[in-house]
Amino acid sequence: MQEPFSWMANPASGAAVFGHGRLKLMLIALATMFLGYLVTSTFNPVDQYDVASYRGDYDFTSSSVLEGPNVYPGAQHAPGRSSKTEQLGDRVKAYHVEDGVANQPVRRPSIKGALKDLHHAVSNKVSYWKTWDPELDLDAELEANATAVYNATAASQTAGPSSSPLKSEEVLEPEADQWGHKTRVGKCTIVLYGSSIYERTVKTHTLHNKLHGYPLHVLRQSIMDDVWSKPAYILSLLLRELAKPQEERLEWLLWVDADTIMLNPYVPLEIFLPPSPQFDDIHLLVTNDWNGLNNGVFPIRVNQWAVELLSAIISSRYYKPDQDLTFRDQSAMDALLKDKKFAAHTVEAPQRWFNAYQGEHNETLAPYQVRRGDFLVHFAGVINRDERILFWLDRAEQHLPDWEMEVQHTSYPAEVKDFWNQKAGERAAKQGEVAEARRKANELLTQTDSRMSEYQDRLVQSDATFIHDREAALRKVLEQQGDALDTTSVESEMGMLEQSLKPLRDVIETANKVLMKEAHDAIFAAEKDVIGQDASSIPEVAAVEEKATSLKSLVVQPDWKKADLNALIEAVKQARTSLQQKLQEKDAQDQKLQAAKAKADEERKKQEEQKAKFGDT
């Protein structure tokens, strides 16, 4: 028989209870157990697939489209759930509990618990999956409701019309904040009775609502046909809130489709909302996918604008029966948001913020796919929806730390800041464009009014009327306040006004020719007047030369004004008149001097003749 290894041999007498051999054996056993645990964990679902080949299948029954590969690896291996297990809902671990959330009962230490804690510490490196833990407590209110729903549904099927009616709506109010703080945001959704999967999806919002104080409004029965209960219910909540005093009403409502699962309850809804006061005019955030608008999740401000939008959505199919509503209420909403009235107060947010679709690995994710630490996941248009929802429910209900993390450790703060800074820059650029368009339009209107006041009497009446109509249309567009001014409409109306001014320009051109001829005549006359005149002895000559020079300079300018040209022509005329008067006075004076000289010469001649006559005698 082969001798045992020396380190496995019995210790010598007097050796310590834990000798080197036994200690090594214990370490090997522990390492083997740990490696075995890690190896078995790898048999859990590995969430890998080729995103490059991600195409998607179409589901006409849903409000949108999304479907990953035909078979997600591991989806078919999702752990089975007994009827007892299905009653388990939202579970919150003690290390995830914050103020206002009760701590979980303390469990006795065990090897299993130690191994699970160790696996939790290395889960980021090893696996994304954790074993279902039924020992954690449930939210009492939702658990009781789920049981009541099941029992009431069963009873209604057997007892008939005489059974007591179920609640048509539930409002799950969070516990009051110890500081008296009241949230300004509420949630709303529709979960019809008898849907066990959606009872579980709505439970994933429990911790989120409790941590942030959000009330959750759940409609339990249809109030309109098809999917139109959704906009009708949101409208009813809006009206209900607006009927409250200002200090008591909610400021925002977040609609969430029932096929959404909360993944990170530590992300507050407020982080996505438009910053105040710079964006107080934004009342709705929406997200788009490859089909256009997806209204599975969106926050909307509680105000009159929202009431008008939801009212228009509900009435679209009646007032526009020929409108193509492929996705029913969603298509109606999409069409209305293209209207200037609603588009001006709506912002498209990144889809991944609060309406992300399925995704797995950060290295290969598309921009619309969910990442660890993200808010929620939405199963819009997924054909094998129940299978995928159960897959993600099992994940969400484990409250894994690599999915649930404080908001400051997510990418949201930086993304949101950059997004709204970009929107602020776009808004500033838009304001600059609007200001420039308004300036040009007002300048054109002022110029047109000035020209019409001078030349309207020379226009045909129909041409003058058409110009006034186009001016009125442009002023109507300019009545839009602030950024709401449509610069495209302004440019269009300015172009039509410019076209209407052609008859006026022809009249002005003809008048300008006459005026230009008058200017040239004034210049030639002035030059003729000063020829041969001594400017040093006659100041009026210098004045005529100065005015004539100014008139010459204005005439050669391409953008001279009629008033300026008329003024200079008149100035040249007045200077010429002054010069002519001066020259006439000079001529009269010269004539007097000449007459006096002639008379003096005649007198002198007579004296000389008399002197000569008397001298001879």
C-alpha positions as CSV (number, residue, x, y, z in Angstrom):
1,M,0.0,0.0,0.0
2,Q,1.3,3.4,-1.0
3,E,2.4,5.6,1.9
4,P,0.2,8.7,2.4
5,F,1.7,12.1,1.7
6,S,3.7,13.3,4.6
7,W,1.5,16.4,5.1
8,M,-1.5,14.1,5.4
9,A,0.0,11.8,8.0
10,N,-1.2,11.8,11.6
11,P,0.5,14.6,13.5
12,A,3.1,13.7,16.0
13,S,2.1,13.5,19.6
14,G,1.9,16.9,21.2
15,A,1.2,18.6,17.8
16,A,-1.4,21.4,17.6
17,V,-5.0,20.5,16.9
18,F,-4.8,22.4,13.6
19,G,-1.5,21.3,12.2
20,H,-0.1,22.4,8.9
21,G,-1.5,19.3,7.1
22,R,-5.0,19.7,8.4
23,L,-5.0,23.4,7.8
24,K,-4.0,22.9,4.2
25,L,-6.7,20.2,3.8
26,M,-9.4,22.6,5.1
27,L,-8.2,25.4,2.8
28,I,-8.4,23.1,-0.2
29,A,-11.9,22.0,0.8
30,L,-13.0,25.6,1.1
31,A,-11.5,26.6,-2.2
32,T,-13.1,23.6,-3.9
33,M,-16.5,24.6,-2.5
34,F,-16.0,28.2,-3.7
35,L,-14.9,27.1,-7.2
36,G,-17.8,24.7,-7.4
37,Y,-20.2,27.5,-6.6
38,L,-18.7,29.7,-9.2
39,V,-18.8,27.0,-11.8
40,T,-22.5,26.2,-11.1
41,S,-23.3,29.9,-11.4
42,T,-22.0,29.9,-14.9
43,F,-24.9,27.5,-15.9
44,N,-27.3,30.4,-15.2
45,P,-28.4,32.5,-18.2
46,V,-25.6,34.3,-20.0
47,D,-27.1,37.3,-21.7
48,Q,-25.2,37.5,-24.9
49,Y,-26.4,37.8,-28.4
50,D,-25.3,39.5,-31.6
51,V,-26.7,43.0,-31.6
52,A,-25.4,43.6,-35.0
53,S,-28.0,41.2,-36.4
54,Y,-30.7,42.8,-34.2
55,R,-33.6,43.5,-36.6
56,G,-36.9,43.3,-34.8
57,D,-40.3,41.9,-35.7
58,Y,-43.5,43.8,-36.2
59,D,-46.4,43.5,-33.9
60,F,-49.5,45.3,-35.2
61,T,-51.4,44.8,-31.9
62,S,-48.9,46.9,-29.9
63,S,-48.3,50.6,-29.9
64,S,-44.8,50.1,-31.2
65,V,-42.3,47.6,-32.3
66,L,-39.4,45.8,-30.7
67,E,-38.2,42.3,-30.7
68,G,-34.8,40.8,-30.2
69,P,-33.5,37.5,-31.5
70,N,-36.0,34.7,-31.8
71,V,-34.6,33.0,-28.8
72,Y,-32.7,34.8,-26.1
73,P,-30.1,32.5,-24.5
74,G,-31.3,31.5,-21.2
75,A,-34.9,32.7,-21.6
76,Q,-36.1,29.1,-21.8
77,H,-34.2,28.3,-18.7
78,A,-35.9,30.9,-16.5
79,P,-36.7,29.2,-13.2
80,G,-40.2,27.8,-12.8
81,R,-42.5,29.5,-10.4
82,S,-45.0,27.6,-8.2
83,S,-48.3,29.2,-7.3
84,K,-46.9,30.1,-4.0
85,T,-43.8,31.7,-5.5
86,E,-46.0,33.7,-7.9
87,Q,-47.5,35.5,-5.0
88,L,-44.1,36.9,-4.1
89,G,-43.8,40.5,-5.3
90,D,-41.4,43.3,-4.8
91,R,-38.6,42.4,-2.4
92,V,-36.2,44.9,-0.9
93,K,-32.9,43.8,0.7
94,A,-31.8,45.4,3.9
95,Y,-28.7,47.0,2.4
96,H,-31.0,48.7,-0.2
97,V,-33.4,50.2,2.4
98,E,-33.3,53.9,2.9
99,D,-35.2,56.3,5.3
100,G,-38.9,55.5,5.4
101,V,-38.5,51.9,4.3
102,A,-38.7,49.2,7.0
103,N,-35.6,47.0,7.5
104,Q,-35.9,43.3,6.7
105,P,-35.8,40.6,9.4
106,V,-32.3,39.5,10.4
107,R,-31.4,36.0,9.1
108,R,-29.2,33.6,11.0
109,P,-25.7,33.3,9.5
110,S,-25.1,30.2,7.4
111,I,-22.7,28.8,4.9
112,K,-25.2,29.3,2.2
113,G,-25.6,32.9,3.1
114,A,-21.9,33.5,3.3
115,L,-21.4,32.0,-0.2
116,K,-24.3,34.1,-1.6
117,D,-22.7,37.2,-0.1
118,L,-19.4,36.3,-1.6
119,H,-21.0,35.7,-5.0
120,H,-22.7,39.0,-4.7
121,A,-19.4,40.7,-4.1
122,V,-17.9,39.3,-7.4
123,S,-21.2,39.3,-9.4
124,N,-19.9,42.0,-11.7
125,K,-17.0,39.8,-12.8
126,V,-18.8,36.4,-12.8
127,S,-22.5,36.6,-13.6
128,Y,-25.5,38.9,-13.9
129,W,-27.9,36.4,-12.3
130,K,-28.9,35.7,-8.7
131,T,-31.0,33.0,-7.2
132,W,-34.6,33.8,-6.3
133,D,-34.8,34.5,-2.6
134,P,-38.2,34.0,-1.1
135,E,-37.2,35.0,2.4
136,L,-37.4,38.7,1.7
137,D,-40.7,40.5,2.6
138,L,-43.2,41.9,0.1
139,D,-44.9,45.2,-0.1
140,A,-48.0,44.5,2.1
141,E,-50.4,46.7,0.1
142,L,-49.7,45.3,-3.3
143,E,-49.5,41.7,-2.0
144,A,-52.9,42.0,-0.4
145,N,-54.2,43.6,-3.6
146,A,-52.8,40.8,-5.8
147,T,-54.5,38.2,-3.6
148,A,-57.7,40.1,-3.6
149,V,-57.6,40.4,-7.3
150,Y,-57.1,36.7,-7.7
151,N,-59.9,35.8,-5.3
152,A,-62.3,38.4,-6.7
153,T,-61.7,37.3,-10.2
154,A,-62.3,33.7,-9.4
155,A,-65.4,34.7,-7.4
156,S,-66.8,36.8,-10.2
157,Q,-66.5,33.8,-12.5
158,T,-68.5,31.6,-10.3
159,A,-70.9,33.8,-8.4
160,G,-72.2,35.8,-11.3
161,P,-73.7,39.3,-11.3
162,S,-74.7,39.2,-7.6
163,S,-71.0,39.2,-6.5
164,S,-69.6,42.5,-5.1
165,P,-68.0,44.7,-7.8
166,L,-64.2,45.2,-7.9
167,K,-62.5,48.5,-7.6
168,S,-62.4,50.5,-10.9
169,E,-59.3,52.4,-9.8
170,E,-56.6,52.2,-7.1
171,V,-54.4,55.0,-5.9
172,L,-51.4,53.7,-4.1
173,E,-50.3,56.5,-1.9
174,P,-46.7,56.3,-0.4
175,E,-46.1,56.9,3.3
176,A,-46.0,60.5,4.3
177,D,-42.6,62.0,4.5
178,Q,-41.4,62.7,8.1
179,W,-40.5,66.3,7.1
180,G,-43.9,67.0,5.5
181,H,-42.4,67.0,2.0
182,K,-44.9,66.5,-0.8
183,T,-43.9,65.3,-4.1
184,R,-44.8,67.2,-7.2
185,V,-44.9,64.1,-9.5
186,G,-47.3,61.2,-9.7
187,K,-47.5,58.0,-11.8
188,C,-50.4,56.4,-13.7
189,T,-51.0,53.2,-15.6
190,I,-53.7,50.7,-16.5
191,V,-53.6,47.1,-15.2
192,L,-56.8,45.1,-15.9
193,Y,-57.9,42.4,-13.5
194,G,-56.7,38.9,-14.1
195,S,-53.3,39.8,-15.5
196,S,-50.8,38.1,-13.2
197,I,-47.7,39.2,-15.2
198,Y,-48.7,42.9,-15.1
199,E,-49.5,42.6,-11.4
200,R,-45.9,41.7,-11.0
201,T,-44.6,44.5,-13.3
202,V,-46.5,47.2,-11.4
203,K,-45.1,45.8,-8.2
204,T,-41.6,46.6,-9.4
205,H,-42.5,50.3,-9.0
206,T,-43.3,49.9,-5.3
207,L,-39.8,50.7,-3.9
208,H,-39.4,53.5,-6.4
209,N,-42.7,55.1,-5.3
210,K,-41.8,54.6,-1.6
211,L,-38.3,56.1,-1.8
212,H,-39.5,59.2,-3.7
213,G,-43.0,59.6,-2.4
214,Y,-44.8,59.1,-5.8
215,P,-48.5,58.2,-5.8
216,L,-49.4,55.5,-8.3
217,H,-52.8,55.7,-10.0
218,V,-53.9,52.3,-11.4
219,L,-57.0,52.0,-13.6
220,R,-58.5,48.6,-13.2
221,Q,-61.1,48.5,-16.0
222,S,-61.6,49.9,-19.5
223,I,-63.4,53.2,-19.7
224,M,-63.3,53.5,-23.5
225,D,-63.0,51.0,-26.4
226,D,-59.7,49.5,-27.5
227,V,-56.7,51.4,-26.3
228,W,-58.4,54.8,-25.9
229,S,-58.8,54.3,-22.2
230,K,-55.2,55.4,-21.9
231,P,-55.6,59.0,-23.0
232,A,-59.0,59.2,-21.4
233,Y,-57.6,58.1,-18.0
234,I,-54.7,60.6,-18.2
235,L,-57.2,63.3,-19.1
236,S,-59.4,62.4,-16.1
237,L,-56.3,62.6,-13.8
238,L,-55.3,66.0,-15.2
239,L,-58.8,67.4,-14.6
240,R,-58.9,65.9,-11.2
241,E,-55.6,67.5,-10.2
242,L,-56.5,70.9,-11.7
243,A,-59.7,70.9,-9.6
244,K,-57.5,70.9,-6.5
245,P,-56.0,74.0,-4.9
246,Q,-52.7,75.1,-6.4
247,E,-50.6,74.0,-3.4
248,E,-52.2,70.5,-3.3
249,R,-52.1,69.5,-6.9
250,L,-49.4,67.5,-8.7
251,E,-47.2,69.3,-11.2
252,W,-46.3,66.3,-13.4
253,L,-47.8,63.0,-14.3
254,L,-45.7,60.1,-15.6
255,W,-47.6,57.6,-17.7
256,V,-46.1,54.1,-17.8
257,D,-47.4,51.3,-19.8
258,A,-48.1,48.1,-17.9
259,D,-45.4,46.3,-19.9
260,T,-42.6,48.2,-18.2
261,I,-40.3,47.0,-15.4
262,M,-38.6,49.3,-12.9
263,L,-34.9,48.4,-12.9
264,N,-33.4,51.2,-10.7
265,P,-35.6,52.6,-8.0
266,Y,-33.0,55.1,-7.0
267,V,-33.4,57.3,-10.1
268,P,-35.9,60.1,-9.3
269,L,-38.2,61.2,-12.0
270,E,-37.3,64.8,-11.4
271,I,-33.9,64.4,-12.9
272,F,-35.4,64.1,-16.4
273,L,-37.8,67.1,-16.1
274,P,-37.1,70.4,-17.8
275,P,-35.0,72.8,-15.7
276,S,-36.9,75.7,-14.2
277,P,-37.3,78.6,-15.0
278,Q,-35.5,78.4,-18.3
279,F,-37.7,75.6,-19.7
280,D,-41.0,76.3,-17.9
281,D,-42.7,76.5,-21.3
282,I,-41.9,72.8,-21.9
283,H,-44.9,70.7,-20.9
284,L,-44.2,67.3,-22.4
285,L,-41.2,65.0,-22.9
286,V,-41.5,62.2,-25.5
287,T,-39.2,59.6,-27.0
288,N,-39.1,58.2,-30.6
289,D,-38.1,54.9,-32.0
290,W,-37.8,53.7,-35.6
291,N,-41.6,54.0,-36.1
292,G,-41.7,57.5,-34.8
293,L,-43.3,58.5,-31.5
294,N,-43.6,55.8,-28.7
295,N,-45.8,57.0,-26.0
296,G,-45.3,54.0,-23.7
297,V,-43.7,56.2,-21.1
298,F,-43.8,60.0,-20.9
299,P,-44.0,62.8,-18.3
300,I,-46.6,65.5,-18.9
301,R,-47.1,68.7,-17.0
302,V,-50.4,69.2,-15.2
303,N,-51.9,72.3,-16.9
304,Q,-54.4,73.5,-19.4
305,W,-52.1,72.7,-22.3
306,A,-52.0,69.1,-21.4
307,V,-55.8,69.0,-21.1
308,E,-56.1,70.4,-24.6
309,L,-53.6,67.9,-26.0
310,L,-55.3,64.8,-24.4
311,S,-58.8,66.1,-25.5
312,A,-57.5,66.5,-29.0
313,I,-56.1,62.9,-29.0
314,I,-59.3,61.4,-27.8
315,S,-61.4,63.3,-30.4
316,S,-59.0,62.8,-33.3
317,R,-60.7,59.7,-34.7
318,Y,-64.1,61.5,-34.7
319,Y,-63.1,64.8,-36.1
320,K,-60.5,63.3,-38.6
321,P,-62.0,60.0,-39.5
322,D,-59.8,59.7,-42.6
323,Q,-56.6,60.1,-40.7
324,D,-54.3,57.1,-40.8
325,L,-54.1,55.9,-37.1
326,T,-51.9,52.8,-37.5
327,F,-51.0,52.8,-33.8
328,R,-54.3,54.3,-32.7
329,D,-53.9,56.8,-29.8
330,Q,-50.2,56.9,-30.4
331,S,-50.6,57.9,-34.0
332,A,-53.1,60.5,-33.1
333,M,-50.7,61.9,-30.5
334,D,-47.8,61.8,-33.0
335,A,-49.8,63.8,-35.6
336,L,-51.0,66.4,-33.0
337,L,-47.4,67.0,-31.8
338,K,-46.5,68.1,-35.3
339,D,-48.9,71.0,-34.9
340,K,-47.2,74.3,-33.9
341,K,-49.5,74.8,-30.9
342,F,-48.2,71.6,-29.3
343,A,-44.8,71.2,-30.9
344,A,-43.6,74.5,-29.4
345,H,-44.0,73.0,-25.9
346,T,-42.7,69.5,-26.5
347,V,-39.1,68.2,-26.3
348,E,-37.9,64.8,-27.6
349,A,-35.7,63.2,-25.0
350,P,-33.2,60.4,-25.5
351,Q,-35.2,57.2,-25.6
352,R,-32.9,55.4,-23.1
353,W,-33.7,57.8,-20.3
354,F,-37.1,56.6,-19.4
355,N,-38.4,54.4,-22.3
356,A,-35.5,52.0,-23.0
357,Y,-35.9,48.7,-24.8
358,Q,-34.2,45.4,-24.0
359,G,-30.4,45.3,-24.0
360,E,-27.6,43.3,-22.3
361,H,-24.0,44.2,-22.7
362,N,-22.8,47.8,-22.6
363,E,-20.1,47.1,-25.2
364,T,-22.7,46.3,-27.9
365,L,-25.8,48.2,-26.9
366,A,-27.7,50.4,-29.3
367,P,-28.6,53.9,-28.1
368,Y,-32.2,52.9,-27.3
369,Q,-31.2,49.8,-25.2
370,V,-31.2,49.6,-21.5
371,R,-27.9,49.6,-19.5
372,R,-27.1,48.7,-15.9
373,G,-28.3,51.5,-13.6
374,D,-30.9,52.7,-16.1
375,F,-34.4,53.6,-15.0
376,L,-36.7,51.0,-16.6
377,V,-37.2,48.7,-19.5
378,H,-40.2,48.8,-21.9
379,F,-41.3,45.8,-23.9
380,A,-43.0,47.7,-26.8
381,G,-44.1,45.5,-29.6
382,V,-42.2,42.4,-28.4
383,I,-44.0,39.3,-29.9
384,N,-42.9,36.9,-27.2
385,R,-43.7,39.5,-24.6
386,D,-44.7,37.4,-21.7
387,E,-41.6,35.3,-21.9
388,R,-39.3,38.3,-22.0
389,I,-41.2,40.1,-19.2
390,L,-40.8,37.1,-17.0
391,F,-37.1,36.9,-17.8
392,W,-36.6,40.5,-16.8
393,L,-39.0,40.3,-13.8
394,D,-36.8,37.6,-12.4
395,R,-33.8,39.8,-12.8
396,A,-35.5,43.0,-11.4
397,E,-36.9,41.2,-8.4
398,Q,-33.5,40.2,-7.2
399,H,-32.5,43.9,-6.7
400,L,-28.9,43.3,-8.0
401,P,-26.5,46.0,-7.0
402,D,-25.0,46.3,-10.5
403,W,-28.5,47.3,-11.7
404,E,-29.8,49.2,-8.7
405,M,-27.4,52.0,-7.8
406,E,-27.6,55.6,-6.5
407,V,-28.4,58.1,-9.3
408,Q,-25.1,59.9,-8.8
409,H,-23.3,56.7,-9.8
410,T,-25.2,56.4,-13.1
411,S,-24.6,58.3,-16.3
412,Y,-27.9,60.2,-15.9
413,P,-26.6,63.4,-14.2
414,A,-24.0,64.1,-16.8
415,E,-26.3,63.1,-19.7
416,V,-29.2,65.2,-18.5
417,K,-26.9,68.3,-17.9
418,D,-25.4,68.0,-21.3
419,F,-28.8,67.5,-23.0
420,W,-30.4,70.6,-21.4
421,N,-27.3,72.6,-22.0
422,Q,-27.5,71.6,-25.7
423,K,-31.2,72.6,-25.7
424,A,-30.3,75.9,-24.2
425,G,-27.8,76.5,-26.9
426,E,-30.3,75.6,-29.6
427,R,-32.9,77.8,-28.0
428,A,-30.4,80.7,-27.9
429,A,-29.6,80.2,-31.6
430,K,-33.3,80.0,-32.4
431,Q,-33.9,83.2,-30.5
432,G,-31.2,84.9,-32.6
433,E,-32.8,83.6,-35.8
434,V,-36.2,84.8,-34.6
435,A,-34.9,88.3,-33.7
436,E,-33.1,88.7,-37.0
437,A,-36.3,87.6,-39.0
438,R,-38.4,90.0,-36.9
439,R,-36.0,92.8,-37.6
440,K,-35.9,92.3,-41.3
441,A,-39.7,92.0,-41.5
442,N,-40.2,95.2,-39.5
443,E,-37.6,97.0,-41.7
444,L,-39.4,95.9,-44.9
445,L,-42.8,97.0,-43.4
446,T,-41.4,100.4,-42.4
447,Q,-39.8,100.9,-45.9
448,T,-43.0,99.9,-47.6
449,D,-45.1,102.3,-45.5
450,S,-42.8,105.1,-46.3
451,R,-42.8,104.5,-50.0
452,M,-46.6,104.0,-50.1
453,S,-47.1,107.4,-48.4
454,E,-45.2,109.1,-51.2
455,Y,-46.2,107.2,-54.3
456,Q,-49.5,105.5,-53.5
457,D,-51.5,108.1,-55.4
458,R,-49.6,107.1,-58.6
459,L,-50.5,103.4,-58.2
460,V,-53.5,101.6,-59.7
461,Q,-56.0,101.0,-56.9
462,S,-55.8,97.1,-57.2
463,D,-52.0,97.2,-56.9
464,A,-52.2,99.4,-53.8
465,T,-54.9,97.1,-52.2
466,F,-52.8,94.0,-52.9
467,I,-49.8,95.6,-51.2
468,H,-51.8,96.5,-48.1
469,D,-53.1,92.9,-47.9
470,R,-49.6,91.4,-48.0
471,E,-48.5,93.9,-45.3
472,A,-51.4,92.8,-43.1
473,A,-50.5,89.1,-43.6
474,L,-46.9,89.7,-42.6
475,R,-48.0,91.7,-39.5
476,K,-50.3,88.8,-38.6
477,V,-47.4,86.3,-38.6
478,L,-45.3,88.7,-36.5
479,E,-47.9,88.7,-33.7
480,Q,-46.5,85.3,-32.6
481,Q,-44.6,86.0,-29.4
482,G,-41.1,84.9,-28.5
483,D,-39.6,81.7,-29.9
484,A,-43.0,80.7,-31.2
485,L,-42.5,82.9,-34.2
486,D,-42.2,80.7,-37.3
487,T,-39.3,82.1,-39.2
488,T,-40.2,80.0,-42.3
489,S,-43.6,81.7,-42.4
490,V,-42.0,85.1,-41.9
491,E,-39.7,84.5,-44.9
492,S,-42.6,83.3,-47.0
493,E,-44.7,86.4,-46.2
494,M,-41.8,88.7,-46.8
495,G,-41.2,87.1,-50.2
496,M,-44.9,87.6,-51.2
497,L,-44.8,91.2,-50.0
498,E,-41.6,91.8,-52.1
499,Q,-43.4,90.4,-55.2
500,S,-46.4,92.7,-54.6
501,L,-44.1,95.7,-54.5
502,K,-43.2,95.5,-58.2
503,P,-45.8,98.1,-59.4
504,L,-44.6,100.4,-56.6
505,R,-41.0,100.0,-57.6
506,D,-41.9,100.8,-61.3
507,V,-43.6,104.0,-60.2
508,I,-40.7,104.9,-58.0
509,E,-38.2,104.2,-60.8
510,T,-40.2,106.5,-63.1
511,A,-40.4,109.2,-60.5
512,N,-36.7,108.8,-59.8
513,K,-35.9,109.4,-63.4
514,V,-37.8,112.7,-63.3
515,L,-36.1,113.6,-60.1
516,M,-32.7,112.7,-61.4
517,K,-33.2,114.9,-64.4
518,E,-34.1,117.8,-62.1
519,A,-31.0,117.2,-60.1
520,H,-28.8,117.2,-63.2
521,D,-30.5,120.4,-64.4
522,A,-29.8,122.1,-61.1
523,I,-26.2,121.1,-61.2
524,F,-25.7,122.4,-64.7
525,A,-27.4,125.7,-63.9
526,A,-25.3,126.2,-60.8
527,E,-22.1,125.6,-62.7
528,K,-23.2,128.0,-65.4
529,D,-24.0,130.7,-62.7
530,V,-20.5,130.5,-61.2
531,I,-18.5,130.6,-64.4
532,G,-16.4,133.7,-64.5
533,Q,-17.5,134.8,-61.0
534,D,-14.9,135.7,-58.4
535,A,-15.7,133.6,-55.3
536,S,-13.4,135.7,-53.2
537,S,-15.4,138.9,-53.7
538,I,-18.8,137.2,-53.9
539,P,-19.5,134.8,-51.0
540,E,-22.7,133.5,-52.7
541,V,-20.6,132.0,-55.5
542,A,-18.8,129.8,-52.9
543,A,-22.2,128.7,-51.5
544,V,-23.5,127.7,-54.9
545,E,-20.4,125.7,-55.6
546,E,-20.7,123.9,-52.2
547,K,-24.3,122.9,-52.7
548,A,-23.7,121.8,-56.3
549,T,-20.8,119.6,-55.1
550,S,-23.0,117.9,-52.4
551,L,-25.7,117.3,-55.0
552,K,-23.2,115.7,-57.3
553,S,-22.0,113.4,-54.5
554,L,-25.6,112.3,-53.7
555,V,-26.6,111.6,-57.2
556,V,-23.8,109.1,-57.7
557,Q,-24.8,107.1,-54.6
558,P,-26.8,103.9,-55.4
559,D,-29.1,104.2,-52.4
560,W,-29.9,107.8,-52.3
561,K,-33.2,108.9,-50.8
562,K,-35.7,111.0,-52.5
563,A,-36.1,113.4,-49.5
564,D,-32.3,114.0,-49.4
565,L,-32.1,114.5,-53.2
566,N,-35.0,117.0,-53.1
567,A,-33.5,118.8,-50.2
568,L,-30.2,119.3,-52.0
569,I,-31.9,120.3,-55.3
570,E,-33.8,122.9,-53.3
571,A,-30.6,124.0,-51.6
572,V,-28.8,124.5,-55.0
573,K,-31.8,126.5,-56.2
574,Q,-31.8,128.7,-53.2
575,A,-28.1,129.3,-53.5
576,R,-28.4,130.1,-57.1
577,T,-31.3,132.5,-56.3
578,S,-29.1,134.2,-53.7
579,L,-26.3,134.4,-56.2
580,Q,-28.5,135.8,-58.9
581,Q,-29.8,138.5,-56.5
582,K,-26.3,139.4,-55.5
583,L,-25.2,139.6,-59.1
584,Q,-28.3,141.8,-60.0
585,E,-27.4,144.1,-57.1
586,K,-23.9,144.3,-58.3
587,D,-25.0,145.0,-61.8
588,A,-27.3,147.8,-60.6
589,Q,-24.5,149.2,-58.5
590,D,-22.1,149.0,-61.4
591,Q,-24.7,150.7,-63.6
592,K,-25.1,153.5,-61.0
593,L,-21.4,154.0,-60.8
594,Q,-21.1,154.1,-64.6
595,A,-24.0,156.6,-64.8
596,A,-22.4,158.8,-62.2
597,K,-19.1,158.5,-63.9
598,A,-20.6,159.4,-67.2
599,K,-22.4,162.4,-65.7
600,A,-19.2,163.5,-64.0
601,D,-17.3,163.1,-67.3
602,E,-20.0,165.2,-69.0
603,E,-19.8,167.9,-66.4
604,R,-16.1,168.0,-66.6
605,K,-16.3,168.2,-70.3
606,K,-18.8,171.1,-70.1
607,Q,-16.5,172.9,-67.6
608,E,-13.6,172.5,-69.9
609,E,-15.5,173.8,-72.8
610,Q,-16.7,176.9,-70.9
611,K,-13.3,177.5,-69.6
612,A,-11.9,177.3,-73.1
613,K,-14.6,179.7,-74.4
614,F,-14.1,182.3,-71.7
615,G,-10.4,181.9,-71.8
616,D,-10.4,182.9,-75.5
617,T,-12.4,185.9,-75.0
